[in-house]
Amino acid sequence: AWAVAAAREPVRQGRVSPVLQVPPEIERPAYLLPGIEIDEQTGLYAHPWMVDTEVKTPDQIAAMRTAGALAHEALQVAGRAVAPGVTTDQIDAAVHEFIVSRGAYPSPLGYMGFPKSLCCSVNDILAHGIPDDRPLQDGDILNIDVTVFINGHHGDTSSMFLVGSPDPAALLLCAAAQRAMMAGIELCGPGVDFREIGIAIQDVSDSAGLHCSEHFVGHGIGSYFHGAPEVIPYENEEDMGIMLPGMTFTIEPILVEHLDASYKIWDDKWTYQTLTNARSAQFEHTLLITEDGYEILTGPSVDYLALAGLHRPS
């Protein structure tokens, strides 16, 4: 596996094209409006649900379902655009056009200065990759993270995608990351301690001989992009309380090859990359806690194998 990593070039920073425009009649998230403050503890845009976890009303839940369904559609648009020779900038443009055509705002665009409408993290990029002019190459794997804002609420989801014919280790990494996310999701329900999610995810990660990155967590979501609770994807002692019907949040573990915890941050202040060319894989859904369990608001999961012309092992 290390020989394979050594033979593959690390992802290099490419040229980022100018910011795409959103029609003025489309509603903007609050963090793009004048007068927004920064929360001193988190460094993120402040709102009333930074610490306490919001229990949403039926009207808010309906809006979250709309946002989640649109995010799912946008992720499918992204996945269908993945192919050798296509740039991540082209994928971003296709998804941007789709989102605004539906009267929605691409949530990452302008968030804390982010210059694009989605994140594309290729191979050894851990997270927050900015779409640029690097053409995708046969054998690449990439995470595409899409968030949309519509009816005053955000829907957030991501999936891995395959370019051409990735090696078997890449396929195993992606499969383990999806299992880890689903392990965290499947135990959710009223009365469950949020710490149980991390235990379930780490069990999958450890069994697969992978590292679960400790730099990124899931989060509460609603009229705000990021809020309480922090959904920590590894075993931890952080008391975030218990799940209640009406809560919405994301689960989004990042698993890394070779138990590799190394990273650096590019000078763009966004892109995290492993130091050893180890690849990462991530899947994400937005969930609603219901009276008797959970609902995946951004489901169903995109069939990334079918999009690549592959089939799941029987």
Protein Blocks (a to p, Z undefined) as FASTA:
>chain_A
ZZmmmmpccdddddddddddddfklccdfklpghiacdfklopacdfklmbccdddfklm
mmmmmmmmmmmmmmmmmmmmgcghiafklmmmmmmmmmmmnopacfkgopahiabfbdcd
ehjafbhpacdfbdcdehiacdddddddeehiacdddddddehjacfklmmmmmmmmmmm
mmmmmmgcehiafklmmmmmmmmmmmnopacdfkbccddddjbfbdcddddfbdcfbdgb
jadehiacdddddddehhiabdcddfkomaccdfklpacddddddddddfklccdfkbcc
ddfklmnopacdZZ
